Amino acid sequence: MRRIAALLALAALIACGGSDSTAPPGQQTQGRTFSGTYVLQSINGASLPYTFGNPTGDHSTVRSYSLTIGSAGSWTAATSTVSSTLGQVVDQPNGTLSGSYTYNANTKAVSFISQDLSTVLTGSVSLDFTTLTVSSSSDIYVFKQ
Protein backbone atom coordinates (compact mmCIF):
# COMPACT_ATOMS: atom_id res chain seq x y z
CA MET A 1 0.00 0.00 0.00
CA ARG A 2 2.91 2.36 0.68
CA ARG A 3 4.15 1.92 -2.86
CA ILE A 4 0.68 2.65 -4.27
CA ALA A 5 0.62 5.80 -2.15
CA ALA A 6 4.11 6.61 -3.40
CA LEU A 7 2.99 6.08 -6.99
CA LEU A 8 0.07 8.40 -6.46
CA ALA A 9 2.39 10.85 -4.78
CA LEU A 10 4.66 10.58 -7.80
CA ALA A 11 1.83 11.63 -10.02
CA ALA A 12 1.15 14.53 -7.74
CA LEU A 13 4.79 15.52 -7.60
CA ILE A 14 4.98 15.62 -11.35
CA ALA A 15 2.28 18.23 -11.14
CA CYS A 16 3.67 20.47 -8.41
CA GLY A 17 7.26 20.86 -7.46
CA GLY A 18 10.12 23.21 -6.95
CA SER A 19 11.86 25.18 -9.61
CA ASP A 20 14.66 27.65 -9.75
CA SER A 21 12.45 29.74 -12.00
CA THR A 22 10.70 32.82 -10.67
CA ALA A 23 7.63 32.08 -12.78
CA PRO A 24 4.42 30.87 -11.07
CA PRO A 25 4.06 27.08 -10.59
CA GLY A 26 3.59 25.29 -13.87
CA GLN A 27 4.42 28.34 -15.96
CA GLN A 28 7.47 27.92 -18.09
CA THR A 29 9.97 30.64 -18.64
CA GLN A 30 10.98 29.80 -22.22
CA GLY A 31 10.81 27.19 -24.94
CA ARG A 32 8.21 24.65 -25.96
CA THR A 33 5.26 24.02 -23.68
CA PHE A 34 5.48 21.08 -21.29
CA SER A 35 1.99 19.59 -21.55
CA GLY A 36 0.14 16.59 -22.95
CA THR A 37 -0.61 13.03 -21.95
CA TYR A 38 2.13 10.68 -20.80
CA VAL A 39 1.55 6.93 -20.36
CA LEU A 40 3.54 4.90 -17.83
CA GLN A 41 5.82 2.44 -19.63
CA SER A 42 7.93 1.02 -16.83
CA ILE A 43 8.64 1.01 -13.12
CA ASN A 44 12.21 0.27 -12.08
CA GLY A 45 12.95 -0.90 -15.63
CA ALA A 46 10.13 -3.47 -15.75
CA SER A 47 7.08 -3.10 -17.98
CA LEU A 48 3.48 -3.06 -16.72
CA PRO A 49 1.76 -4.68 -15.01
CA TYR A 50 4.20 -4.09 -12.18
CA THR A 51 3.75 -5.55 -8.70
CA PHE A 52 5.14 -4.04 -5.54
CA GLY A 53 5.36 -6.61 -2.76
CA ASN A 54 6.47 -6.75 0.85
CA PRO A 55 7.50 -9.46 3.32
CA THR A 56 3.99 -9.71 4.83
CA GLY A 57 2.61 -10.95 1.51
CA ASP A 58 0.65 -7.77 0.80
CA HIS A 59 1.04 -6.43 -2.71
CA SER A 60 0.01 -3.64 -5.08
CA THR A 61 -0.09 -4.07 -8.84
CA VAL A 62 -0.11 -1.15 -11.27
CA ARG A 63 -1.86 -2.18 -14.48
CA SER A 64 -1.94 1.22 -16.17
CA TYR A 65 -1.21 4.85 -15.39
CA SER A 66 -1.61 7.91 -17.57
CA LEU A 67 -0.73 11.45 -16.65
CA THR A 68 -2.28 14.46 -18.39
CA ILE A 69 -0.28 17.62 -17.87
CA GLY A 70 -1.94 20.98 -18.46
CA SER A 71 -0.07 24.10 -19.49
CA ALA A 72 -1.35 26.06 -16.47
CA GLY A 73 0.39 24.09 -13.71
CA SER A 74 -2.17 21.35 -13.11
CA TRP A 75 -2.20 17.62 -13.85
CA THR A 76 -4.59 14.68 -13.63
CA ALA A 77 -3.88 10.96 -13.56
CA ALA A 78 -5.95 7.94 -14.49
CA THR A 79 -4.86 4.67 -12.89
CA SER A 80 -5.77 1.02 -12.80
CA THR A 81 -4.49 -0.88 -9.76
CA VAL A 82 -5.23 -3.92 -7.65
CA SER A 83 -3.90 -4.43 -4.13
CA SER A 84 -4.06 -6.93 -1.32
CA THR A 85 -3.78 -6.07 2.34
CA LEU A 86 -4.13 -8.83 4.95
CA GLY A 87 -5.83 -10.99 2.33
CA GLN A 88 -8.38 -8.31 1.40
CA VAL A 89 -8.22 -7.60 -2.35
CA VAL A 90 -9.16 -4.16 -3.63
CA ASP A 91 -9.53 -3.71 -7.37
CA GLN A 92 -9.52 -0.08 -8.50
CA PRO A 93 -9.76 -0.09 -12.30
CA ASN A 94 -10.69 3.61 -12.60
CA GLY A 95 -8.62 5.52 -10.07
CA THR A 96 -7.95 9.23 -10.42
CA LEU A 97 -5.60 11.74 -8.88
CA SER A 98 -4.81 15.40 -9.52
CA GLY A 99 -2.51 18.12 -8.38
CA SER A 100 -0.10 20.82 -9.46
CA TYR A 101 3.41 20.92 -10.88
CA THR A 102 6.38 23.13 -11.50
CA TYR A 103 8.54 22.97 -14.60
CA ASN A 104 11.86 24.64 -15.32
CA ALA A 105 12.28 25.18 -19.07
CA ASN A 106 16.03 25.75 -18.70
CA THR A 107 16.81 22.44 -16.98
CA LYS A 108 13.68 20.45 -17.99
CA ALA A 109 13.22 19.60 -14.28
CA VAL A 110 9.70 18.87 -13.07
CA SER A 111 8.10 18.35 -9.69
CA PHE A 112 4.59 17.03 -9.03
CA ILE A 113 2.45 17.05 -5.91
CA SER A 114 -1.08 15.77 -5.43
CA GLN A 115 -3.84 17.92 -4.00
CA ASP A 116 -3.99 15.71 -0.90
CA LEU A 117 -0.17 15.85 -0.59
CA SER A 118 0.03 12.04 -0.67
CA THR A 119 2.14 11.99 -3.80
CA VAL A 120 5.34 13.87 -4.53
CA LEU A 121 7.48 13.14 -7.58
CA THR A 122 10.56 14.78 -9.03
CA GLY A 123 12.37 14.23 -12.28
CA SER A 124 12.80 15.59 -15.77
CA VAL A 125 11.37 15.58 -19.25
CA SER A 126 13.50 14.76 -22.30
CA LEU A 127 14.64 17.54 -24.62
CA ASP A 128 12.08 16.46 -27.25
CA PHE A 129 9.31 16.17 -24.58
CA THR A 130 8.57 12.52 -25.46
CA THR A 131 9.85 10.94 -22.23
CA LEU A 132 9.10 11.87 -18.64
CA THR A 133 11.22 10.20 -15.96
CA VAL A 134 10.33 10.72 -12.31
CA SER A 135 11.13 9.08 -9.01
CA SER A 136 9.60 8.57 -5.62
CA SER A 137 11.69 7.03 -2.87
CA SER A 138 13.87 4.48 -4.66
CA ASP A 139 11.39 3.77 -7.48
CA ILE A 140 11.84 5.13 -11.00
CA TYR A 141 8.85 5.69 -13.31
CA VAL A 142 9.23 6.22 -17.07
CA PHE A 143 6.33 7.73 -19.04
CA LYS A 144 6.13 8.22 -22.83
CA GLN A 145 4.06 10.74 -24.70
Backbone torsions as a table, in degrees:
resi	resn	phi	psi	omega
1	MET	NA	-33.7	179.5
2	ARG	-62.7	-39.2	-178.9
3	ARG	-69.0	-36.3	176.7
4	ILE	-63.2	-44.3	178.3
5	ALA	-62.5	-38.6	178.8
6	ALA	-66.3	-38.9	178.4
7	LEU	-64.1	-42.7	178.1
8	LEU	-66.7	-36.7	177.6
9	ALA	-66.2	-34.7	178.5
10	LEU	-61.7	-44.0	179.1
11	ALA	-61.8	-39.4	-179.9
12	ALA	-69.4	-39.2	-179.0
13	LEU	-64.9	-37.3	179.0
14	ILE	-59.4	-28.3	-177.3
15	ALA	-88.3	-22.0	-175.1
16	CYS	-150.0	108.7	-178.3
17	GLY	-148.3	-170.3	-178.5
18	GLY	-87.8	159.1	179.5
19	SER	-153.4	151.5	176.7
20	ASP	-89.0	7.2	176.7
21	SER	-82.2	152.7	176.5
22	THR	-94.1	1.5	178.5
23	ALA	-72.8	156.0	177.2
24	PRO	-59.0	158.0	179.6
25	PRO	-51.0	133.7	176.6
26	GLY	83.4	-15.9	-179.2
27	GLN	-88.4	129.3	-179.6
28	GLN	-90.5	156.5	-175.6
29	THR	-95.3	-17.8	179.6
30	GLN	-169.3	167.0	172.3
31	GLY	78.8	-173.0	-178.2
32	ARG	-63.7	149.4	-178.4
33	THR	-71.8	135.1	174.5
34	PHE	-92.4	99.5	179.0
35	SER	-161.4	171.3	179.0
36	GLY	120.4	-174.1	-178.6
37	THR	-106.7	129.5	178.2
38	TYR	-117.5	136.1	-178.5
39	VAL	-111.9	131.1	-179.5
40	LEU	-64.2	126.5	180.0
41	GLN	-103.4	-37.4	-177.1
42	SER	-154.6	156.1	173.4
43	ILE	-126.9	122.7	-178.8
44	ASN	53.7	34.7	176.8
45	GLY	85.2	-4.4	-179.6
46	ALA	-105.6	140.2	-179.4
47	SER	-73.9	167.1	179.1
48	LEU	-81.7	153.2	-1.5
49	PRO	-70.3	146.9	-178.9
50	TYR	-122.3	131.0	-178.3
51	THR	-111.4	126.2	171.4
52	PHE	-94.3	130.6	179.1
53	GLY	-124.7	171.6	173.3
54	ASN	-146.4	167.5	-174.8
55	PRO	-60.1	-20.9	-179.0
56	THR	-79.8	-8.0	-179.0
57	GLY	96.7	-10.7	175.6
58	ASP	-67.4	152.5	179.0
59	HIS	-151.1	162.2	173.9
60	SER	-137.4	129.8	-179.9
61	THR	-117.5	127.0	176.1
62	VAL	-95.9	116.8	179.3
63	ARG	-92.1	-38.8	177.5
64	SER	-157.1	157.0	-178.7
65	TYR	-159.6	120.3	174.7
66	SER	-124.7	146.0	-174.6
67	LEU	-126.7	119.1	178.2
68	THR	-105.3	119.6	-174.7
69	ILE	-107.2	121.1	178.3
70	GLY	-86.4	161.9	-178.4
71	SER	-82.2	-4.7	-176.9
72	ALA	-106.5	21.1	175.7
73	GLY	90.4	12.3	178.5
74	SER	-119.4	159.7	177.5
75	TRP	-145.8	157.9	173.5
76	THR	-136.1	150.9	179.2
77	ALA	-129.2	144.5	173.0
78	ALA	-118.9	126.9	-175.3
79	THR	-129.2	156.2	171.2
80	SER	-133.2	114.7	-177.1
81	THR	-136.6	160.2	170.6
82	VAL	-139.4	137.9	-179.0
83	SER	-138.7	160.4	178.3
84	SER	-134.2	125.1	177.3
85	THR	-130.0	119.0	-178.3
86	LEU	52.1	39.4	177.2
87	GLY	83.8	-8.1	179.3
88	GLN	-89.5	117.2	-178.0
89	VAL	-92.9	132.5	177.1
90	VAL	-123.6	116.5	178.8
91	ASP	-101.8	120.0	179.6
92	GLN	-123.3	84.6	-176.0
93	PRO	-75.1	-16.7	-175.0
94	ASN	-131.0	52.1	-179.8
95	GLY	-76.5	152.6	177.3
96	THR	-136.6	158.8	179.6
97	LEU	-157.8	151.5	177.6
98	SER	-149.9	165.4	179.8
99	GLY	-179.9	-153.5	-178.4
100	SER	-129.8	166.3	-179.0
101	TYR	-145.7	162.8	168.9
102	THR	-123.1	150.2	-177.8
103	TYR	-141.8	132.8	177.2
104	ASN	-108.7	111.0	-177.1
105	ALA	-65.6	-26.6	-179.9
106	ASN	-70.9	-44.3	-175.4
107	THR	-102.5	-12.3	-175.5
108	LYS	67.8	17.3	178.4
109	ALA	-77.8	140.8	177.8
110	VAL	-131.6	151.5	173.8
111	SER	-138.2	137.3	-179.4
112	PHE	-123.5	145.0	173.7
113	ILE	-145.7	137.0	-179.3
114	SER	-79.3	159.2	179.8
115	GLN	-58.9	-35.9	-179.5
116	ASP	-88.0	5.5	178.3
117	LEU	64.7	14.3	-179.4
118	SER	-80.5	-18.8	-176.1
119	THR	-127.2	129.4	175.3
120	VAL	-137.6	125.2	-178.2
121	LEU	-130.9	146.7	175.1
122	THR	-135.0	151.2	179.2
123	GLY	173.5	-146.0	-178.4
124	SER	-153.9	161.3	176.0
125	VAL	-109.4	146.9	-179.4
126	SER	-67.5	161.2	-178.2
127	LEU	-57.8	-33.3	179.8
128	ASP	-92.6	6.4	176.5
129	PHE	65.8	15.7	-178.6
130	THR	-90.9	-19.3	-176.3
131	THR	-128.8	131.7	176.7
132	LEU	-117.8	121.1	179.9
133	THR	-119.5	121.8	-179.0
134	VAL	-133.6	162.4	178.7
135	SER	-136.6	156.8	175.0
136	SER	-145.5	123.4	-173.3
137	SER	57.0	-125.5	-179.4
138	SER	-101.2	6.2	-177.4
139	ASP	-94.7	139.2	-179.4
140	ILE	-115.9	128.8	-176.8
141	TYR	-116.0	128.5	179.5
142	VAL	-116.9	122.1	178.8
143	PHE	-111.9	148.2	175.6
144	LYS	-123.2	145.2	178.8
145	GLN	-90.2	NA	NA
